[in-house]
């Protein structure tokens, strides 16, 4: 069985690039070969991190979802 190494971008970098969606898309393309230049993303915040939904050009449903969690020390989950 072959395993491939999955590169995961850090959540801090994603949060910094969030203000400029074009830069964020370019950054995510470097990490994910399935994310094409014609695709778009939607970023959703939730209590423990953020969720990125990937959409094809004319798609209504996301074809992929990535969840990035904050470090456990940054949340009140274990307090």
Secondary structure, DSSP 8 states (H G I E B T S, - for coil): ----------HHHHHHHTT-HHHHHHHHHHH-TT--TT-EEEEEEETTEEEEEEE-TT-SS-SEEEEEE--GGGSSTT-
